[in-house]
Amino acid sequence: LQEREEARIVEYSQNVVMKQGIYRNYNSILKNSKAGIEYLYERGFNDAWIDHLEIGIMEDYKVKGRNSTYYSPAITMPVIAENGRIENIKMRVMYPTCSEDRYRRHSITTYQTENPQ
């Protein structure tokens, strides 16, 4: 099971995150998002850290939450492995309706729903 999960992570990393550079797209979108920038500034981030960590935003993220399904912007941050490969994108829902809805992984919430096994 562990080997299968590792293989899935590597495949997702190579075929989606790294190849498409979607984390860079989210970073580019953030630069024009007043709400996203303000949200990060309020939490102590500055432009240098935002650029260094390649933080971004998905403005219309569909949250399949604990109590309901709704849309909210989500802050994105690439998850970098020791070898420098971006393995995933971690997401922080900006306006969760339930505290359990705050954190998501891009591969689970986006890739698998678009590419069911």
C-alpha positions in Angstrom: 0.0 0.0 0.0 2.8 2.4 0.9 4.6 1.7 -2.4 1.4 2.3 -4.4 0.8 5.6 -2.6 4.4 6.7 -3.3 4.0 5.8 -7.0 0.8 7.8 -7.1 2.5 10.8 -5.6 5.4 10.6 -8.1 3.0 10.2 -11.0 0.9 13.2 -9.9 4.1 15.2 -9.3 5.6 14.5 -12.7 2.4 14.6 -14.8 0.5 17.4 -13.2 2.3 19.6 -10.7 5.7 19.8 -12.4 4.7 19.5 -16.0 1.8 21.9 -15.9 3.4 24.3 -13.4 0.0 24.9 -11.9 1.5 26.2 -8.7 3.1 29.0 -10.8 -0.3 29.8 -12.3 -1.8 30.2 -8.9 1.1 32.4 -7.8 0.6 34.6 -10.9 -3.2 34.9 -10.1 -2.4 35.9 -6.5 -0.4 39.0 -7.7 -3.7 40.4 -9.0 -5.8 39.3 -6.0 -6.3 42.1 -3.6 -8.2 39.9 -1.1 -5.6 37.1 -1.3 -2.7 39.6 -0.7 -4.4 41.2 2.2 -5.2 37.8 3.7 -1.5 36.8 3.6 -0.3 40.2 4.8 -2.7 39.9 7.8 -1.0 36.6 8.6 2.6 38.0 8.6 3.6 37.2 5.0 5.4 39.8 2.9 6.1 39.9 -0.9 9.5 38.3 -0.5 8.1 35.2 1.3 5.1 35.0 -1.0 7.5 34.9 -4.0 10.1 32.6 -2.4 7.4 30.0 -1.3 5.5 30.5 -4.6 2.3 31.0 -2.7 -0.8 31.5 -4.9 -4.5 31.5 -4.9 -7.3 29.5 -6.4 -10.1 32.0 -6.5 -13.1 29.8 -7.0 -12.2 26.6 -5.2 -15.1 24.2 -4.7 -15.0 23.0 -1.1 -16.7 19.6 -0.5 -17.0 20.4 3.2 -18.1 18.5 6.2 -21.6 20.0 6.2 -22.0 21.3 2.7 -20.5 22.1 -0.7 -19.6 25.7 -1.3 -17.1 28.0 -3.1 -14.3 29.9 -1.4 -10.9 31.3 -2.4 -8.1 29.0 -1.3 -4.4 30.0 -0.7 -2.0 27.5 -2.4 1.5 26.5 -1.5 3.6 23.9 -3.2 4.9 21.0 -1.1 8.5 20.4 -2.0 10.3 17.0 -1.5 13.9 16.7 -0.3 14.9 16.1 -4.0 13.4 19.5 -5.0 10.4 17.9 -6.8 7.1 19.6 -6.1 5.0 16.7 -4.9 1.7 18.4 -4.2 0.0 21.7 -3.5 -1.4 22.4 -0.1 -4.5 24.6 0.1 -5.9 26.7 2.8 -9.6 27.6 2.3 -9.9 31.3 3.1 -13.5 31.3 4.3 -14.4 27.8 5.6 -17.9 27.2 6.9 -16.5 24.5 9.3 -13.1 24.4 10.9 -12.5 20.9 9.5 -12.8 22.4 5.9 -9.7 24.6 6.2 -6.9 22.5 4.7 -6.9 20.5 1.5 -4.4 18.8 -0.8 -4.7 19.7 -4.5 -4.2 16.1 -5.7 -7.0 14.7 -3.6 -9.5 17.4 -4.3 -8.8 18.2 -7.9 -6.8 15.6 -9.8 -8.7 12.5 -8.6 -12.1 14.0 -9.2 -11.0 14.9 -12.7 -9.2 11.6 -13.4 -11.0 8.8 -11.5 -9.2 5.5 -11.3 
